């Protein structure tokens, strides 16, 4: 059976910022769906904030094995009823992949039970993501580390519960480190937080970032 993936994006930056629209003309969700759809074992759909029920109806979620979440500027506009619905699906066995600034989303904070706050700096510096759990399925096919040349820095302290599995620790040019690939189990479901993904940088075109997200969907 194919893995049924729904890629959710608030889809606001792409509509209001020309620089973002140039990088992601089909939206961040469109780019993620595009590379995932190249996998024969996946069937991918997208959903966005401005759709009825944010595109996450009972029917859509019932047909979703893995939900990918990207949000940044409109976390507060996500309806609590939809957050409740997504949380229940995770507890019942759906996978959830939260990307970058999704750390402040209602659903991630709900599932973590913490503020999920962190330090950040936006100067386009280099990030090295070290694999600290080489046997984990999410890092299958990767080497000891990989690099992204220009990123927004996220630094510790990252206010999250202790991950069940930590798969990446990032180092940045400015000296900070960050737990950038974290796994948890919630009920029957799994949650993966993956740090890379700023909207004004072409992160989701990076081959290894794509490989990590693809591996995470299969996990």
N, C-alpha and C positions, 0 to 999 in steps of 0.2 A: 504494500500500500504506500502511496505517496504521502509525504509529510505536508500537511496543509498549513501554510504560513500566511499570516496577515501582517503587513507592514503598516504601522500607524504613525502618522506624522501630523503635527498641528498645522503645518503648511501655511505659515504666516510670513516668515522671513522672505520666502521665495516670491511672494506676491507684493511685498512692500520694499524690498531692497534689491536694486538692480544688480549689485555685485553678487548677491546670492543667486539670483535668477540666472546669471551668466554661467555660474559653476554648475547649478542644478536646474536646467531648463524644464525638466519634468518633475521637479521637486526631489527632495532627499529621499522620500518614499519611493519615487519612480526609479531612482538610481539603484537603491537597495533591491527593489523588486526585480530590476533588470538582471543584475548579476546572479541573484538567487534562482531566477527562472531558467538560467542556463543549466541547472542541475536536473537531470532526468527524474530524480527521486523526490522532487518538490513541485507543488502547485502553489502559486503565490497570488494573493490579492492585496489591495491596498485600502486604507481607510483614513479619513482626515477629520479634523476637528469640526469643520463647518457642515459636514454631512449630518442628516438627522441621526440623533443618538450617537454623534461623532463617528458614525459608520460602524459602531460596535454594538449592533443589535444582539438580542438573544440568539437569533438564527445564525448570524455571522460567527459569534463566539463559539457556538455549538459545533461549527464546522472548522474551527481553528485549533491546530495542535500546538503551534508556537506563535506567539504574538511578539512582534518587535516594536519598541516604543521610542519615538524621538520627539521631544518637546523642549521648548526653551523660553519663549516670551509669553506664553498663554496658559501656563499650568493652572492658574486659578479659574480659567473658563471651562475646564473639564467638569462635567456634572458629577456630583457625588454618587448619583444612582448608577452611572456608568462605571465609576470606580468600584462600587460595591459588586457589580456584575463581573468585572474583570477579576477582582480578588477571589470571588467564589469559584470562577473557572480555574484559576491557578490552584486553589486548594483542592479542586476536584481532578487535577492532573495536567492542566495546560502549562506549557513552558512559556516563560516571559524573558525576553532579552531587552534590557534597558541600556540605551546608548547615551554617552556623553552627558549633556545637560539634563537628560531625563532623570538624573539623580535627585532633582528637586520636584519631580512629578508627584502628584497626589498618590498614584498607585504604588510607586516605589517607596515613598515615605510610609504609606499604610502597611506595606508588607515588611518593612524594616523596623518600624516602631521607634525610629529615631529622627533627628533633624535632617540627617543626610547632608549636612553642610561641609564645606571644604574651603581651601584657599585657592585663588586663581590669579593668573596674570596673562595678558593677551599681547604678546610681542612677536609671535611667530617663531618660537625657538625650537630646537631639535629635541625630540623625545626618543629614548631608547627603552623599549619594553622587554624586560628580562623574563624568560620562562622560568618560573620557580616550581613548577609541578610538571616535569616533562612527560610523565605517564598519563596525564589527563587527556581525554578525547578532544577537548577544545584546542589543544596545541599540537594535534597530530599533523605531522609533515612540516613543522617549524623547526628552525635551528635553536641555538641558545638564546638568541634575542633577535629583534628586528627594530628598525628605526623609521621614524617619520620625520622628514626634514623640517617642517614648519607646523607647529601646533599651538593651541592655547594651553597654557600650563594649568594643571590641577595639582594641588599639594596637600599634604597632611597638615592637620589632622582631618581625616575623612570620618565623619560621625555616622558610622554604620555598625551593626552588630558583627561580631567575629564571623567571617565567612566560613562556611563548611569546607570549602576548598578555595585556596588562593592560587591563581594560575599565572598572573602577571604582576610584576612590580615595575613601575616606570621610574626612570631617572631623566631629569631635564637639565638643559644647559645652565640654568640658574642655580642648580644644586639640589633642588627639591626632589623628593621621592613620593610615590603615590601607589596605593593598592589599586591597580588599574584593570584587573580581571578577577572578579569575585563571584563565587557560586554559593547559592543557598538552596535548601529544600524547604518548601512551605506546603504543609499538607501532603498531597500526592504530587504536587507540581514542583518544578525547578525554576530558579531565577538566576540569570547571569547578568552582571553589570560589566559593561565594557567601556572604557574611558574615551577612546578617540572619537572625533566626529564633529568638530566645529563647522558651523554653517558657511563661513566665508573662506574655508580652505577645502581643497579637493580630497578630503580624507577617504571618502567612500569609493574613490577610484583606485586607492592603494591596494595592490594585489594581496598583500598579507592581511590587511584589515578585512578584505573580502573573504579570505580563507578562514580567518578566525570566526567571523559571523556565520559562515556556512557550516563550519564544524560545530558551532554552538547550537545551530538549529537542529543538527543531527543528535547532539547530546540531549 
